């Protein structure tokens, strides 16, 4: 590799790090700044924009935000609360299953925020170390992104691999069982992580404080969320759209044919999800201002801007040095194609966006000839959020755990989510490669 590549690569990394630190739309705008340096300063030709990826995300966000404004997310949260309260002894296994399911259905891991306090509360009142279910619930809410038919990262993967004959059903056929089995196996180990609450010296010291006992050991009443009359119907419409997308992806023959080929999944997803948003607005009549003010809309638009800037920046660098990248990586990939998972993991740690990671590296993987089954098998490696404990649900779960068992260690990286995250990652990649070789 040339010295010029490493200089430009350092600029890209600096923009990613600064953008991630700024937060919000920082990734996107600092990606644009990096692109200005590469194009105006170094003369690199800007690569093509990831238009379809951004448009697909926007259409999904429009439908999900409308559902949230109609009360749909509140209804899903209420269901989760009931499930957790009925099965307290198995909460380390059930909590991540709940957050996994919610993320798959909603297409965003941020739905975990509302169930985290329930998980912390139920586990503590039943003498279970909250660190165990909380850490796995957060990890599951991240990993489920690759199993969601409406998540930005999955949409991007389908768009990139469809020219090779890979459809949505092929991707989900690998990611759904691999993440479920990987997370479930990790739960077996995490269920023994740390001392039991009755043996934890820090928690026992807290129990000596009368004020702590008074505040935290009150009788817990079931959480009753006031629901809007349209909540259930909005969820039904949204799930219908998600299932319809899965059906269209799994059976291309159901899509309209143009020029001898079925309509692409990018346009299919955009049309279906925009239509679902229209139906929710038409029949549920949510407040228009609530749609754009909700957390789903804000998170989704941040993802679009992040992909706009960072993916464009990364693709420009890679296209400008594609021959060098191919020669450097192809040998490693030929002997150990699973090593591409490491690149996905590292970039996801830096950008904090599965969609941006896919948009940046999957074109490179395809260009250097990594087989589609391998790309899908290691797809779950885009979930490196947990490595640096600055992800929103991680911070939130630490705050919700009043026992102090869920924490960031003295050395930052020895935090409560490292072991659950690494175990889940290793197991899910292993199962992913297994299923991709069997099914694809």
C-alpha positions, 0 to 999 in steps of 0.5 A: 500500500502506498504512503498516500493511501495511509495518509488519506485513510488516517483522514477518514478515520479522524473524520469518523472519530470526531464525528462519532464524538460529536454525535447527532449528525456529526458522522454525516457532516464530518464525512462531508468534510473529509470528502472535501479534503480528499476531493479538493485537496488530494484530487480523488473523484467522489464515488457514487452516492448510496441513494437507494440505501438512503431512500429505503431507510427514509421510507421505513422511518416514515412508516415507523415514525407514523406508528410511534405517533399513533401509539404503536410503540407504547403498545409493544412496550406494554406487551414486553412488560407483561412478559418479563413480569410473568417469567422473572426467574428466567429473565436472563434468557427472556429479556434479550428475546424480548428486545431482539423481537422488538428490534426485528419488528421495529427496525431499530434497537432504540426500542430497548430504552423503554423495557430496560427499567422493567428488566432492572426492576424485575431482576432486582426484586427477584434476587437476580443480578441485573447486570446479566439480563440488562447486558444481554438485552442491550446486546440482543437489541443490537444484534437483532438489526441484522435479522430485521427485514426493515433495518437499514443494514439489512436493506443495504445488504440486499441492495448490494447482493441482489445482482448476485441473485441474493434476496431478502429471504436468503439473508434472513434465513441465515441471520435470524437463526444465527443470532437467536442461537448465538445470543441464546448460547451466550446467555448460558455463560452470562447467566453465571457472570458475576456474584449473586446479589446476596453475595455481592459486597457492593450491593449488600453495603447499599442495603445498609442505607435506609434511604436506599431501601426506602426508595428502591424496595417499595412495592412494585405495581404493574406498569400500565401505559395509557394507550391511544385507541389507534395503537393496536391497529397501527402495529398491525399495519406496520407488521403487515408491511414488514411481512409483505416486504419479507414475502416479496423478498423471499418470492421475487416472482410476486413482484411486477416484472419490468424489462424481463426482471422483477422489480428490485427490492430497493423500490419494493421496500420504498413503495411498500413502506411509504404506503404503510406510512400513508395507511397509518396516517389515513386510518389512525390519524396521528398528529403530524408534528408528533411523527417528526418529533418522535425518537424513531424519526430523529434516529432514522434521519441521523442514520440517513445523514451518517450514511450520506457522509461516511459511506460516501467518504469511505467509498471515495477512498476505496474507489480511488485505491481499489487496485491497492486494496484488492491486492492487499486484501485478496490474499488474506480473504482467499486463505481466511475469508472470515477475516472480513468479519474483523474489518466489519467489526472494527469499522462498526466500533468507529462509526456506531452505525450498522448501516454505514458500516455495510454501505462502506465495506460491503462494496469493497468485499464484493469488489475483491470477490468475497463470496456472498455466503461468506459476506452474509455469514459474517454480516452480524459483525457490524454490531461492534457498538458494545466495544466502547461503552458510549452507546445510548442503551448501554449508558441507560441500562447502567443508570437503570441498575440501582444495584450498581452491578451493571457498570463501566470498569476502571479501565473503561473496556472492562465493562459489563457488556464486553463479555456478553458482546464478544461471546454473542459475536463469536457464536453468531458468526460461527452459526452464521457461517454454518447456516450460510454454507448450508442454505446458500 
